[in-house]
Amino acid sequence: MSLEEARQEIDEANRKIVNDVRERMDAVLKIVDHKSREDMQIRDEAREEEVKNQFEEIFDKKNMPAERGRELAEVLIETAVDIQKDVIDR
């Protein structure tokens, strides 16, 4: 495989990742609707910790640094919180 082919694979993987993040954020929109109707807080620290642990475990099982999985979860959580705040502020 050439360098260019490998880079094309990475580009395709990046597109898939972005699509998956969009799908995740669409689920977040459903959650914010529920939270809004039930007058719940945006942040759920117990759930956030559960998601971070989940990412750590998945990364570890895939032979990737578990801490990076936790960091990715943190980015996704903060993005979700931002989206929820935007929706509630409308």
C-alpha atoms as an extended CHARMM CRD file, in Angstrom:
* protein
*
        90  EXT
         1         1  MET       CA              0.0000000000        0.0000000000        0.0000000000  PROA      1               0.0000000000
         2         2  SER       CA              1.3080000000        3.4110000000       -0.9100000000  PROA      2               0.0000000000
         3         3  LEU       CA              1.4440000000        6.4090000000        1.4050000000  PROA      3               0.0000000000
         4         4  GLU       CA             -1.3290000000        8.0710000000       -0.5850000000  PROA      4               0.0000000000
         5         5  GLU       CA             -3.5550000000        4.9990000000       -0.3040000000  PROA      5               0.0000000000
         6         6  ALA       CA             -2.9770000000        4.8490000000        3.4400000000  PROA      6               0.0000000000
         7         7  ARG       CA             -3.8830000000        8.5220000000        3.7240000000  PROA      7               0.0000000000
         8         8  GLN       CA             -7.0500000000        7.9130000000        1.7310000000  PROA      8               0.0000000000
         9         9  GLU       CA             -7.9570000000        5.1660000000        4.2160000000  PROA      9               0.0000000000
        10        10  ILE       CA             -7.4410000000        7.6330000000        7.0490000000  PROA      10              0.0000000000
        11        11  ASP       CA             -9.5880000000       10.2290000000        5.2740000000  PROA      11              0.0000000000
        12        12  GLU       CA            -12.3820000000        7.6770000000        4.8870000000  PROA      12              0.0000000000
        13        13  ALA       CA            -12.0770000000        6.6830000000        8.5470000000  PROA      13              0.0000000000
        14        14  ASN       CA            -12.2820000000       10.3740000000        9.4910000000  PROA      14              0.0000000000
        15        15  ARG       CA            -15.5230000000       10.7490000000        7.5180000000  PROA      15              0.0000000000
        16        16  LYS       CA            -16.9530000000        7.7070000000        9.2930000000  PROA      16              0.0000000000
        17        17  ILE       CA            -15.9490000000        9.1070000000       12.6770000000  PROA      17              0.0000000000
        18        18  VAL       CA            -17.6370000000       12.4290000000       11.9500000000  PROA      18              0.0000000000
        19        19  ASN       CA            -20.8010000000       10.6450000000       10.7950000000  PROA      19              0.0000000000
        20        20  ASP       CA            -20.7930000000        8.5710000000       13.9850000000  PROA      20              0.0000000000
        21        21  VAL       CA            -20.3260000000       11.6950000000       16.1130000000  PROA      21              0.0000000000
        22        22  ARG       CA            -23.2440000000       13.3340000000       14.2800000000  PROA      22              0.0000000000
        23        23  GLU       CA            -25.3640000000       10.2540000000       14.9860000000  PROA      23              0.0000000000
        24        24  ARG       CA            -24.3650000000       10.4420000000       18.6560000000  PROA      24              0.0000000000
        25        25  MET       CA            -25.3040000000       14.1130000000       18.8180000000  PROA      25              0.0000000000
        26        26  ASP       CA            -28.6710000000       13.3430000000       17.2170000000  PROA      26              0.0000000000
        27        27  ALA       CA            -29.2760000000       11.0000000000       20.1610000000  PROA      27              0.0000000000
        28        28  VAL       CA            -28.2160000000       13.8510000000       22.4640000000  PROA      28              0.0000000000
        29        29  LEU       CA            -30.9890000000       15.9860000000       20.9730000000  PROA      29              0.0000000000
        30        30  LYS       CA            -33.5060000000       13.3300000000       21.9960000000  PROA      30              0.0000000000
        31        31  ILE       CA            -32.0720000000       13.3250000000       25.4980000000  PROA      31              0.0000000000
        32        32  VAL       CA            -32.1810000000       17.1060000000       25.8380000000  PROA      32              0.0000000000
        33        33  ASP       CA            -35.8460000000       17.0300000000       24.8440000000  PROA      33              0.0000000000
        34        34  HSD       CA            -36.5300000000       14.5450000000       27.6400000000  PROA      34              0.0000000000
        35        35  LYS       CA            -34.4240000000       16.4960000000       30.1470000000  PROA      35              0.0000000000
        36        36  SER       CA            -36.1990000000       19.7030000000       29.2380000000  PROA      36              0.0000000000
        37        37  ARG       CA            -39.6710000000       18.1890000000       29.7040000000  PROA      37              0.0000000000
        38        38  GLU       CA            -38.6630000000       16.5870000000       33.0170000000  PROA      38              0.0000000000
        39        39  ASP       CA            -36.8320000000       19.7260000000       34.2360000000  PROA      39              0.0000000000
        40        40  MET       CA            -33.5920000000       17.7680000000       34.6320000000  PROA      40              0.0000000000
        41        41  GLN       CA            -30.0580000000       19.1170000000       34.7730000000  PROA      41              0.0000000000
        42        42  ILE       CA            -27.9430000000       18.9350000000       31.6220000000  PROA      42              0.0000000000
        43        43  ARG       CA            -25.0210000000       17.3110000000       33.3980000000  PROA      43              0.0000000000
        44        44  ASP       CA            -25.2210000000       13.8810000000       34.9530000000  PROA      44              0.0000000000
        45        45  GLU       CA            -21.8340000000       13.2660000000       36.5500000000  PROA      45              0.0000000000
        46        46  ALA       CA            -22.5070000000        9.5970000000       37.2370000000  PROA      46              0.0000000000
        47        47  ARG       CA            -23.4220000000        8.9700000000       33.5910000000  PROA      47              0.0000000000
        48        48  GLU       CA            -20.4490000000       11.0040000000       32.3850000000  PROA      48              0.0000000000
        49        49  GLU       CA            -18.1010000000        8.8840000000       34.4920000000  PROA      49              0.0000000000
        50        50  GLU       CA            -19.7590000000        5.7370000000       33.1740000000  PROA      50              0.0000000000
        51        51  VAL       CA            -19.1590000000        6.8630000000       29.5760000000  PROA      51              0.0000000000
        52        52  LYS       CA            -15.5300000000        7.7640000000       30.3070000000  PROA      52              0.0000000000
        53        53  ASN       CA            -14.9460000000        4.3520000000       31.8630000000  PROA      53              0.0000000000
        54        54  GLN       CA            -16.6510000000        2.6940000000       28.9140000000  PROA      54              0.0000000000
        55        55  PHE       CA            -14.3010000000        4.4380000000       26.4830000000  PROA      55              0.0000000000
        56        56  GLU       CA            -11.2640000000        3.5330000000       28.5770000000  PROA      56              0.0000000000
        57        57  GLU       CA            -12.2730000000       -0.1310000000       28.5330000000  PROA      57              0.0000000000
        58        58  ILE       CA            -12.9610000000       -0.1620000000       24.8020000000  PROA      58              0.0000000000
        59        59  PHE       CA             -9.6510000000        1.5040000000       24.0130000000  PROA      59              0.0000000000
        60        60  ASP       CA             -7.8110000000       -0.9030000000       26.2940000000  PROA      60              0.0000000000
        61        61  LYS       CA             -9.4480000000       -3.9140000000       24.6330000000  PROA      61              0.0000000000
        62        62  LYS       CA             -8.4150000000       -2.5460000000       21.2250000000  PROA      62              0.0000000000
        63        63  ASN       CA             -4.8020000000       -2.1570000000       22.4260000000  PROA      63              0.0000000000
        64        64  MET       CA             -4.9240000000        1.6130000000       22.4580000000  PROA      64              0.0000000000
        65        65  PRO       CA             -4.0420000000        3.8700000000       25.4100000000  PROA      65              0.0000000000
        66        66  ALA       CA             -6.9810000000        3.8180000000       27.8100000000  PROA      66              0.0000000000
        67        67  GLU       CA             -6.3280000000        7.4210000000       28.8650000000  PROA      67              0.0000000000
        68        68  ARG       CA             -6.8400000000        8.5360000000       25.2540000000  PROA      68              0.0000000000
        69        69  GLY       CA            -10.2050000000        6.8120000000       25.3050000000  PROA      69              0.0000000000
        70        70  ARG       CA            -11.1080000000        8.7750000000       28.4040000000  PROA      70              0.0000000000
        71        71  GLU       CA             -9.9860000000       12.0020000000       26.7270000000  PROA      71              0.0000000000
        72        72  LEU       CA            -12.0850000000       11.2460000000       23.6580000000  PROA      72              0.0000000000
        73        73  ALA       CA            -15.0920000000       10.6050000000       25.8860000000  PROA      73              0.0000000000
        74        74  GLU       CA            -14.5070000000       13.9540000000       27.5790000000  PROA      74              0.0000000000
        75        75  VAL       CA            -14.5020000000       15.7380000000       24.2020000000  PROA      75              0.0000000000
        76        76  LEU       CA            -17.7190000000       13.9850000000       23.1840000000  PROA      76              0.0000000000
        77        77  ILE       CA            -19.3620000000       14.7730000000       26.5060000000  PROA      77              0.0000000000
        78        78  GLU       CA            -18.4120000000       18.4510000000       26.3480000000  PROA      78              0.0000000000
        79        79  THR       CA            -19.7110000000       18.6270000000       22.7690000000  PROA      79              0.0000000000
        80        80  ALA       CA            -22.9700000000       17.0630000000       23.9120000000  PROA      80              0.0000000000
        81        81  VAL       CA            -23.2430000000       19.5300000000       26.7940000000  PROA      81              0.0000000000
        82        82  ASP       CA            -22.6470000000       22.4400000000       24.3900000000  PROA      82              0.0000000000
        83        83  ILE       CA            -25.3930000000       21.1830000000       22.0800000000  PROA      83              0.0000000000
        84        84  GLN       CA            -27.8000000000       20.7310000000       24.9920000000  PROA      84              0.0000000000
        85        85  LYS       CA            -27.1100000000       24.2650000000       26.2350000000  PROA      85              0.0000000000
        86        86  ASP       CA            -27.6880000000       25.6680000000       22.7360000000  PROA      86              0.0000000000
        87        87  VAL       CA            -31.0280000000       23.8860000000       22.4710000000  PROA      87              0.0000000000
        88        88  ILE       CA            -32.1910000000       24.9790000000       25.9220000000  PROA      88              0.0000000000
        89        89  ASP       CA            -31.1270000000       28.5970000000       25.3140000000  PROA      89              0.0000000000
        90        90  ARG       CA            -33.3130000000       28.8440000000       22.2070000000  PROA      90              0.0000000000
